[in-house]
Amino acid sequence: MLSVEDLTVRFAERPVLDGVTFRIVEGQRVALAGRNGQGKSTVFRAIMGELAPERGKIELVKGRTAGYLPQDVVPPEGDRTVIEEVLLALPEVPALEAEIQELTEALAERPEDEELLSDYGQAQARFESLGGYDIEARARTILDGLGFSQERMNGPVRQLSGGWLMRVQLARLLLQGPDLLILDEPTNHLDIETREWLLDFLKAFPGAVLLTSHDRYFLDALVDRVLELELGKLDVYYGNHTHYETEKVERRVRLKSSYERQQKEIAAHQEFIDKNRVNAATARMAQSRIKLVEKIERIELPPEPPAGVRLRFPEPQKSGHAVFRLSGVAKRYGDLTVFSGIDLELVAGTRLAVTGVNGAGKTTLLKLLAGREPPTEGTLALGHNVKLQYFSQYTDDVACTSQTLLEIVQAAAPSRPPVPLRTVLGCFLFSGNDVFKPVKVLSGGERARLKIARMLMQPGNVLVLDEPTNHLDLNSQDVLLHALQDFGGTVIFVSHDRQFVRELATAVLHLEGGRATLFPCDYEQFRWRRAQDAKLKASGNGGGRS
């Protein structure tokens, strides 16, 4: 379906892609992997013709189409509703509908006109092939799967936030149904339930998929091949993402072994050459060895991958047995009730995942726990000696200053930090001279990563974290996950990364329909119990849990 050969792209004389070659056939699910800055988005833009490569050939099979979802979505203009914006994905449908109407009226006057009949048949066949009769129903089904209520579907698209605009563009692309879907971080801004829906949609999609994602669970459940970009080169791995990570380590071990054998062989040849090149009787043999060494195809050993770093929070002071007590807590905004009647006692040491669809009130509840907003009703009391830290994806408490990243982290660190501060910043994608950037020039995503790095340096015994994995690559997610697993205090968090939730949570608080239900179990057990409840409701036996 897609053939890419010898793709070479340079930026400011620096080779970003150097002779990249790969093929994608129909039905494949392919992940493009690699650290930030290795050229993943550049590959996508080259395929879509948005940048001209220095060298190489990109061919899409004739008659096939490709659709692209970039990370950054341009807000649409005009006053269209969400459903109208999505229907623009197939502009040919309304044009055909109008043409069929005109032909129908013309045929009513000239029913024997064979040319009109032929045009009508062709337009009708094309209209049906595009799914014209059920296009709006399909669009609404896709939007529903992506978390849109009927009210929001019929609302103006210009009022949506960036995350919801991305969903609109994704809905357009899925409705369009190109033969090749190219998706750059499609799981960004999607909650777990919506990611599950998208996963099922892509599994059933008849075409091919090429994507990047920082959601390991999503990749493992979807892809059958991984293309890794490193230092401008591309390597192919067969299997899912976890298999790729394992195979990469094994390949490196084998390559290093071959490299060491070759170096020994070259050293032996060189020793022979050095001993014999000055002796007239053996100079010819030495010359032959020199030619032999020159013909050896040298094995290049790529730079060592960054060493796995396991960061630890400073050991927190002990809090009381209960860190939060909520009694009859409700939150309302005008006539809107977000949730009500929450009764909860949270025990120290719990790692509580707060779950629920977008709009269920997860962020609002975390704001209440962090003291950023008061409850409308009920009481919320902190336990003894609770020292709280709050991370919000929406609230930026890093001053817009000329201080550097290193200075910000240094100011928060203890006098003798357990890990070098540049190592801490490196774990969150700030390497080399990046650590000397002034904070005021950072993007929103960079500021979020800096906040997490700073948080690791500050003492506290209760962490309230709202989507801390946004803007982190897989390695940074692992660093944060291990730090939170080792943390001796209490963690209350929201994350849309299923694997992160599965490996961290020891309890789940689920928000649904304005109510909160505590499940004192891990995430997979929570999912099983929810599934059992759903089966009971479907069979008419009620949904109560024993």
C-alpha positions as CSV (number, residue, x, y, z in Angstrom):
1,M,0.0,0.0,0.0
2,L,2.8,2.4,1.0
3,S,6.4,2.3,-0.1
4,V,9.1,4.5,1.4
5,E,12.6,4.2,-0.1
6,D,15.9,6.0,0.9
7,L,14.0,8.8,2.6
8,T,16.6,11.5,3.6
9,V,15.8,14.8,5.4
10,R,18.2,17.3,6.8
11,F,17.5,20.3,9.0
12,A,20.3,22.9,9.2
13,E,22.7,20.3,7.7
14,R,21.8,17.8,10.5
15,P,20.5,14.5,9.1
16,V,17.1,13.8,10.7
17,L,16.3,10.9,8.4
18,D,19.2,9.1,6.6
19,G,18.1,6.6,4.0
20,V,14.9,5.4,5.7
21,T,13.2,2.6,3.9
22,F,10.0,0.6,4.8
23,R,6.8,-0.7,3.4
24,I,3.3,-1.0,4.8
25,V,0.7,-3.4,3.3
26,E,-3.0,-3.6,3.7
27,G,-4.3,-4.6,7.2
28,Q,-1.0,-3.9,9.0
29,R,-0.9,-2.1,12.3
30,V,2.4,-0.4,12.6
31,A,3.9,1.8,15.4
32,L,6.6,4.3,14.7
33,A,8.8,4.4,17.8
34,G,11.8,6.4,18.9
35,R,12.8,9.0,21.4
36,N,11.5,12.6,21.1
37,G,13.4,14.4,18.3
38,Q,14.3,11.3,16.3
39,G,12.0,12.3,13.3
40,K,8.7,10.5,13.8
41,S,6.6,13.5,12.9
42,T,9.0,14.3,10.0
43,V,8.3,10.9,8.5
44,F,4.5,11.5,8.7
45,R,4.8,15.0,7.1
46,A,7.0,13.6,4.3
47,I,4.4,10.9,3.5
48,M,1.7,13.5,3.4
49,G,3.7,15.8,1.2
50,E,4.0,18.5,3.8
51,L,7.8,18.7,3.4
52,A,10.1,17.8,0.5
53,P,12.8,15.3,1.4
54,E,16.4,15.9,0.2
55,R,16.3,12.4,-1.3
56,G,14.1,9.4,-1.6
57,K,10.8,8.1,-3.0
58,I,7.4,7.8,-1.4
59,E,4.7,5.9,-3.2
60,L,1.1,5.2,-2.3
61,V,-0.6,2.6,-4.4
62,K,-2.7,4.2,-7.1
63,G,-6.3,4.6,-6.1
64,R,-5.5,4.4,-2.4
65,T,-5.8,7.3,0.1
66,A,-4.1,8.3,3.3
67,G,-5.4,10.4,6.1
68,Y,-3.3,12.2,8.7
69,L,-4.0,13.3,12.3
70,P,-1.2,15.6,13.5
71,Q,-0.5,16.4,17.1
72,D,-1.3,20.1,16.7
73,V,-4.8,20.8,15.4
74,V,-5.7,24.1,13.8
75,P,-9.0,25.5,15.2
76,P,-11.7,25.6,12.4
77,E,-13.2,28.9,11.3
78,G,-16.9,29.7,11.1
79,D,-20.0,28.9,13.2
80,R,-20.5,25.2,12.3
81,T,-21.6,22.7,14.9
82,V,-19.5,19.7,15.8
83,I,-21.6,17.4,13.7
84,E,-21.5,19.7,10.7
85,E,-17.7,20.0,11.0
86,V,-17.3,16.2,11.0
87,L,-19.6,15.8,8.0
88,L,-17.2,18.0,6.0
89,A,-14.9,14.9,5.9
90,L,-17.0,13.7,3.0
91,P,-17.9,16.9,1.0
92,E,-18.8,14.8,-2.0
93,V,-21.9,13.4,-0.2
94,P,-24.0,16.6,0.0
95,A,-22.9,17.4,-3.6
96,L,-24.1,14.0,-4.8
97,E,-27.3,14.4,-2.8
98,A,-28.1,17.7,-4.5
99,E,-27.2,16.2,-7.9
100,I,-29.5,13.2,-7.3
101,Q,-32.3,15.6,-6.3
102,E,-31.8,17.6,-9.6
103,L,-31.7,14.4,-11.6
104,T,-34.9,13.1,-9.9
105,E,-36.7,16.3,-10.8
106,A,-35.4,16.2,-14.4
107,L,-36.5,12.5,-14.8
108,A,-40.0,13.4,-13.6
109,E,-40.2,15.6,-16.7
110,R,-38.2,13.3,-19.1
111,P,-38.5,9.7,-17.9
112,E,-37.4,8.2,-21.2
113,D,-34.1,10.2,-21.3
114,E,-31.4,7.5,-21.3
115,E,-28.6,9.9,-20.6
116,L,-30.4,11.2,-17.5
117,L,-31.1,7.6,-16.4
118,S,-27.4,6.8,-16.7
119,D,-26.3,9.9,-14.8
120,Y,-28.8,9.1,-12.1
121,G,-27.6,5.5,-11.8
122,Q,-24.0,6.6,-11.5
123,A,-24.7,9.3,-8.9
124,Q,-26.9,6.9,-6.9
125,A,-24.2,4.1,-6.9
126,R,-21.5,6.6,-5.9
127,F,-23.7,8.0,-3.1
128,E,-24.4,4.5,-1.8
129,S,-20.7,3.6,-1.9
130,L,-19.9,6.6,0.3
131,G,-22.5,5.5,2.7
132,G,-24.6,8.6,2.0
133,Y,-27.8,7.3,3.4
134,D,-26.4,6.8,6.9
135,I,-23.5,9.3,7.0
136,E,-24.9,11.4,9.8
137,A,-25.7,8.3,11.9
138,R,-22.2,7.0,11.4
139,A,-20.7,10.4,12.3
140,R,-22.8,10.5,15.5
141,T,-21.8,7.0,16.4
142,I,-18.1,7.9,16.0
143,L,-18.5,11.1,18.0
144,D,-20.4,9.2,20.7
145,G,-17.5,6.7,20.9
146,L,-15.1,9.7,21.3
147,G,-17.0,11.0,24.3
148,F,-19.3,13.6,22.8
149,S,-22.8,14.0,24.2
150,Q,-25.7,14.7,21.7
151,E,-25.8,18.2,23.2
152,R,-22.1,18.8,22.5
153,M,-22.4,17.3,19.0
154,N,-25.0,20.0,18.2
155,G,-23.0,22.8,19.8
156,P,-20.6,25.2,18.1
157,V,-17.2,23.7,17.4
158,R,-15.4,27.0,18.0
159,Q,-16.2,26.8,21.8
160,L,-14.2,23.5,22.2
161,S,-10.9,23.2,24.0
162,G,-7.8,21.9,22.2
163,G,-8.3,18.4,23.4
164,W,-11.9,18.3,22.1
165,L,-10.9,19.9,18.8
166,M,-8.4,17.0,18.4
167,R,-11.3,14.6,18.9
168,V,-13.3,16.4,16.2
169,Q,-10.4,16.0,13.7
170,L,-10.1,12.4,14.7
171,A,-13.8,11.8,14.1
172,R,-13.5,13.4,10.7
173,L,-10.7,11.2,9.8
174,L,-12.4,8.0,11.0
175,L,-15.6,8.9,9.1
176,Q,-13.6,9.6,6.0
177,G,-12.1,6.1,6.2
178,P,-8.9,6.4,4.1
179,D,-7.0,3.3,3.2
180,L,-4.1,4.3,5.4
181,L,-4.6,6.0,8.7
182,I,-1.5,8.0,9.9
183,L,-2.0,9.0,13.6
184,D,0.4,11.1,15.6
185,E,-0.4,10.6,19.2
186,P,-4.1,9.9,18.8
187,T,-4.5,8.9,22.5
188,N,-3.6,12.3,23.7
189,H,-6.5,13.9,25.5
190,L,-8.5,10.7,25.5
191,D,-9.8,9.1,28.7
192,I,-9.4,5.4,29.3
193,E,-13.0,4.6,28.1
194,T,-12.5,6.5,24.9
195,R,-9.1,4.9,24.3
196,E,-10.7,1.5,24.6
197,W,-13.3,2.5,22.0
198,L,-10.7,3.8,19.7
199,L,-8.6,0.7,20.2
200,D,-11.6,-1.5,19.2
201,F,-12.3,0.8,16.2
202,L,-8.8,0.5,14.9
203,K,-8.7,-3.2,15.4
204,A,-11.8,-3.6,13.1
205,F,-10.6,-0.9,10.6
206,P,-10.1,-2.7,7.2
207,G,-7.2,-0.6,6.0
208,A,-3.7,-0.1,7.4
209,V,-2.6,2.0,10.4
210,L,0.7,3.8,11.1
211,L,0.8,5.6,14.4
212,T,2.9,6.9,17.3
213,S,1.6,6.7,20.9
214,H,3.0,6.9,24.5
215,D,0.4,4.4,25.7
216,R,2.1,1.1,26.0
217,Y,-1.1,-0.9,26.6
218,F,-2.7,0.6,23.5
219,L,0.3,-0.2,21.4
220,D,0.6,-3.8,22.7
221,A,-3.1,-4.5,22.0
222,L,-3.0,-3.0,18.5
223,V,0.3,-3.2,16.6
224,D,1.9,-6.1,14.9
225,R,5.1,-4.3,13.8
226,V,7.3,-1.6,15.2
227,L,9.6,0.7,13.1
228,E,12.2,2.4,15.3
229,L,14.0,5.6,14.4
230,E,17.3,6.2,16.0
231,L,20.0,8.6,14.8
232,G,18.4,8.9,11.4
233,K,18.2,5.1,10.8
234,L,15.2,2.8,10.9
235,D,15.0,-0.7,12.2
236,V,12.1,-3.1,11.8
237,Y,10.8,-5.2,14.7
238,Y,8.0,-7.8,14.2
239,G,5.5,-8.1,17.1
240,N,3.9,-5.7,19.5
241,H,5.6,-2.9,21.5
242,T,6.7,-5.1,24.5
243,H,8.2,-7.6,22.1
244,Y,10.1,-4.7,20.4
245,E,11.5,-3.5,23.7
246,T,12.7,-7.0,24.5
247,E,14.1,-7.7,21.1
248,K,15.9,-4.4,21.0
249,V,17.9,-5.4,24.1
250,E,18.7,-8.8,22.6
251,R,19.8,-7.3,19.3
252,R,22.1,-5.0,21.0
253,V,23.7,-7.8,23.0
254,R,24.2,-9.8,19.8
255,L,25.6,-6.7,18.0
256,K,27.9,-5.9,20.8
257,S,29.2,-9.5,20.8
258,S,29.8,-9.3,17.0
259,Y,31.5,-6.0,17.4
260,E,33.9,-7.3,20.1
261,R,34.8,-10.3,18.0
262,Q,35.4,-8.1,14.9
263,Q,37.6,-5.8,17.0
264,K,39.7,-8.8,18.2
265,E,40.0,-10.0,14.6
266,I,41.1,-6.6,13.4
267,A,43.6,-6.2,16.3
268,A,45.1,-9.7,15.5
269,H,45.5,-8.6,11.8
270,Q,47.0,-5.3,12.9
271,E,49.5,-7.1,15.2
272,F,50.6,-9.3,12.3
273,I,50.9,-6.3,10.0
274,D,53.0,-4.3,12.6
275,K,55.4,-7.3,13.1
276,N,55.9,-8.1,9.4
277,R,55.6,-5.0,7.3
278,V,59.2,-3.9,8.0
279,N,60.7,-7.3,7.2
280,A,61.4,-7.7,3.5
281,A,60.7,-11.5,3.6
282,T,57.2,-11.0,5.0
283,A,56.2,-7.5,3.7
284,R,54.1,-9.0,0.9
285,M,52.0,-11.0,3.5
286,A,51.7,-7.9,5.6
287,Q,50.4,-6.0,2.5
288,S,47.9,-8.7,1.9
289,R,46.6,-8.4,5.4
290,I,46.3,-4.6,5.0
291,K,44.1,-5.1,2.0
292,L,42.1,-7.7,3.9
293,V,41.5,-5.3,6.8
294,E,40.5,-2.6,4.4
295,K,37.8,-4.8,2.9
296,I,36.2,-5.7,6.3
297,E,32.8,-4.1,6.6
298,R,33.0,-2.5,10.0
299,I,30.3,-3.0,12.6
300,E,29.1,0.3,14.0
301,L,28.0,0.2,17.6
302,P,25.3,2.8,18.3
303,P,25.7,4.9,21.5
304,E,24.7,3.2,24.7
305,P,21.0,3.8,25.6
306,P,20.5,6.0,28.6
307,A,21.0,4.0,31.8
308,G,17.8,3.1,33.6
309,V,17.4,5.6,36.4
310,R,15.2,4.9,39.4
311,L,14.4,8.2,41.1
312,R,13.0,8.3,44.6
313,F,10.9,10.9,46.4
314,P,12.5,12.2,49.6
315,E,11.3,10.1,52.5
316,P,8.1,11.8,53.7
317,Q,7.0,12.5,57.2
318,K,4.4,10.1,58.6
319,S,0.8,11.3,58.4
320,G,-2.1,10.1,60.5
321,H,-3.9,6.9,59.7
322,A,-6.6,8.7,57.7
323,V,-5.4,11.4,55.3
324,F,-8.8,12.5,54.1
325,R,-12.4,12.3,55.5
326,L,-15.2,13.3,53.2
327,S,-18.8,13.3,54.6
328,G,-21.7,14.2,52.3
329,V,-19.5,16.1,49.9
330,A,-21.1,17.7,46.9
331,K,-20.0,20.1,44.2
332,R,-22.3,22.2,42.1
333,Y,-21.7,25.0,39.6
334,G,-25.0,26.9,39.4
335,D,-27.7,24.4,38.4
336,L,-25.1,21.8,37.4
337,T,-24.4,19.1,40.0
338,V,-21.0,17.5,39.3
339,F,-21.3,15.0,42.2
340,S,-23.0,14.7,45.5
341,G,-23.2,12.5,48.6
342,I,-19.5,11.4,48.7
343,D,-18.6,9.7,51.9
344,L,-15.0,8.5,52.0
345,E,-12.2,7.9,54.5
346,L,-8.8,7.5,52.7
347,V,-6.1,5.5,54.6
348,A,-2.5,6.6,54.5
349,G,-0.4,4.6,52.0
350,T,-3.2,4.1,49.5
351,R,-2.6,4.7,45.9
352,L,-6.0,5.7,44.7
353,A,-6.9,6.0,41.0
354,V,-9.9,8.3,40.4
355,T,-11.7,7.1,37.3
356,G,-14.8,8.0,35.2
357,V,-15.6,9.4,31.7
358,N,-14.6,13.0,30.8
359,G,-17.0,15.3,32.6
360,A,-17.6,12.9,35.5
361,G,-15.9,15.3,37.9
362,K,-12.4,13.7,38.3
363,T,-10.5,17.0,38.1
364,T,-13.1,18.8,40.2
365,L,-12.7,16.2,43.0
366,L,-8.9,16.5,42.9
367,K,-9.2,20.3,43.2
368,L,-11.4,19.8,46.3
369,L,-8.9,17.4,47.9
370,A,-6.0,19.8,47.1
371,G,-7.9,22.6,48.7
372,R,-8.1,24.6,45.5
373,E,-11.9,24.7,45.6
374,P,-14.4,24.3,48.5
375,P,-17.2,21.7,48.5
376,T,-20.7,23.1,47.9
377,E,-22.0,20.8,50.6
378,G,-20.6,18.4,53.2
379,T,-17.3,18.4,55.0
380,L,-13.8,17.6,53.8
381,A,-11.2,17.2,56.6
382,L,-7.4,16.6,56.3
383,G,-5.9,14.0,58.6
384,H,-3.1,14.7,61.1
385,N,0.2,16.0,59.7
386,V,-0.8,15.8,56.1
387,K,1.7,17.7,53.8
388,L,0.1,17.8,50.4
389,Q,1.5,18.3,46.9
390,Y,-0.8,19.0,43.9
391,F,0.0,18.5,40.3
392,S,-2.5,19.9,37.8
393,Q,-2.3,19.7,34.0
394,Y,-4.4,22.9,34.0
395,T,-2.9,25.0,36.8
396,D,0.6,26.4,36.1
397,D,2.3,27.2,39.4
398,V,5.8,27.5,37.8
399,A,6.6,31.2,37.7
400,C,7.3,32.7,34.3
401,T,10.9,33.7,35.1
402,S,14.3,34.1,33.7
403,Q,15.6,31.4,36.0
404,T,16.8,28.3,34.3
405,L,15.3,24.8,34.6
406,L,18.3,23.7,36.6
407,E,17.9,26.6,39.0
408,I,14.2,25.9,39.5
409,V,14.9,22.2,40.4
410,Q,17.9,23.2,42.5
411,A,15.8,25.6,44.6
412,A,13.3,22.7,45.4
413,A,16.0,20.1,46.1
414,P,17.3,19.1,49.5
415,S,20.9,20.1,50.3
416,R,22.1,16.6,49.3
417,P,19.9,15.3,46.6
418,P,20.0,11.5,46.1
419,V,20.4,11.8,42.3
420,P,22.3,14.5,40.3
421,L,19.8,17.2,39.3
422,R,20.8,17.1,35.7
423,T,20.0,13.4,35.8
424,V,16.5,14.2,37.2
425,L,15.9,16.7,34.4
426,G,17.2,14.2,31.8
427,C,14.6,11.7,32.9
428,F,11.9,14.2,31.9
429,L,13.4,14.9,28.4
430,F,15.6,17.9,29.3
431,S,19.1,17.0,28.1
432,G,22.3,18.8,27.4
433,N,22.0,22.6,27.3
434,D,18.2,22.3,27.7
435,V,18.7,22.5,31.5
436,F,20.0,26.1,31.0
437,K,16.9,27.3,29.2
438,P,15.0,30.1,31.0
439,V,11.6,28.9,32.2
440,K,9.8,31.7,30.4
441,V,10.5,30.2,27.0
442,L,9.1,26.7,27.8
443,S,6.0,25.3,26.1
444,G,3.0,24.1,28.1
445,G,4.2,20.5,27.9
446,E,7.7,21.4,28.9
447,R,6.5,23.3,31.9
448,A,4.4,20.3,33.0
449,R,7.4,18.0,32.8
450,L,9.4,20.6,34.8
451,K,6.7,20.6,37.5
452,I,7.0,16.8,37.8
453,A,10.8,17.0,38.1
454,R,10.5,19.7,40.7
455,M,7.9,17.7,42.6
456,L,10.3,14.8,42.9
457,M,12.6,17.0,44.9
458,Q,10.1,18.3,47.4
459,P,9.1,16.5,50.6
460,G,5.4,15.7,51.1
461,N,3.3,12.7,52.2
462,V,0.2,13.1,50.1
463,L,0.4,13.6,46.3
464,V,-2.7,14.6,44.3
465,L,-1.9,14.2,40.7
466,D,-4.1,15.1,37.7
467,E,-2.9,13.4,34.6
468,P,0.8,13.5,35.3
469,T,1.7,11.2,32.4
470,N,0.6,13.7,29.7
471,H,3.6,15.1,27.8
472,L,5.8,12.2,29.0
473,D,7.4,9.6,26.7
474,L,7.4,5.9,27.7
475,N,10.8,6.1,29.5
476,S,9.7,9.2,31.5
477,Q,6.5,7.4,32.4
478,D,8.4,4.5,33.7
479,V,10.6,6.8,35.8
480,L,7.6,8.4,37.4
481,L,5.8,5.1,37.8
482,H,8.7,3.6,39.7
483,A,9.1,6.7,41.9
484,L,5.4,6.6,42.8
485,Q,5.6,2.8,43.5
486,D,8.5,3.4,45.8
487,F,6.9,6.4,47.5
488,G,6.1,5.9,51.2
489,G,3.1,8.2,51.3
490,T,-0.3,8.4,49.8
491,V,-1.1,9.0,46.1
492,I,-4.5,10.1,44.6
493,F,-4.3,10.4,40.9
494,V,-6.1,10.6,37.5
495,S,-4.4,9.0,34.5
496,H,-5.8,7.9,31.1
497,D,-2.9,5.5,30.6
498,R,-4.3,2.1,31.4
499,Q,-1.0,0.4,32.1
500,F,0.1,3.2,34.4
501,V,-3.1,2.9,36.3
502,R,-2.9,-0.9,36.4
503,E,0.6,-0.9,37.8
504,L,0.1,1.9,40.3
505,A,-3.4,1.8,41.8
506,T,-4.1,-0.2,45.0
507,A,-7.7,1.2,45.1
508,V,-10.2,2.8,42.6
509,L,-12.7,5.5,43.2
510,H,-15.1,5.5,40.3
511,L,-17.3,8.6,39.5
512,E,-20.4,8.0,37.5
513,G,-23.8,9.7,37.4
514,G,-22.8,12.2,40.1
515,R,-22.0,9.4,42.6
516,A,-18.7,7.9,43.8
517,T,-18.1,4.2,44.4
518,L,-14.9,3.0,46.2
519,F,-13.4,-0.3,45.0
520,P,-10.7,-1.4,47.5
521,C,-8.8,-3.4,44.9
522,D,-6.4,-3.0,42.0
523,Y,-7.5,-1.7,38.6
524,E,-7.9,-5.1,36.8
525,Q,-10.1,-6.4,39.7
526,F,-12.1,-3.2,39.5
527,R,-12.7,-3.8,35.7
528,W,-13.8,-7.4,36.4
529,R,-16.2,-6.3,39.1
530,R,-17.7,-3.6,36.8
531,A,-18.1,-6.2,34.0
532,Q,-19.9,-8.5,36.4
533,D,-22.2,-5.6,37.5
534,A,-23.0,-4.9,33.8
535,K,-23.8,-8.6,33.2
536,L,-26.2,-8.6,36.2
537,K,-27.9,-5.4,35.0
538,A,-28.2,-6.8,31.5
539,S,-29.8,-10.0,32.8
540,G,-32.3,-8.0,34.9
541,N,-30.9,-9.2,38.2
542,G,-29.9,-5.7,39.4
543,G,-26.5,-4.2,39.7
544,G,-25.8,-4.4,43.4
545,R,-22.4,-5.7,44.6
546,S,-22.0,-8.1,47.4
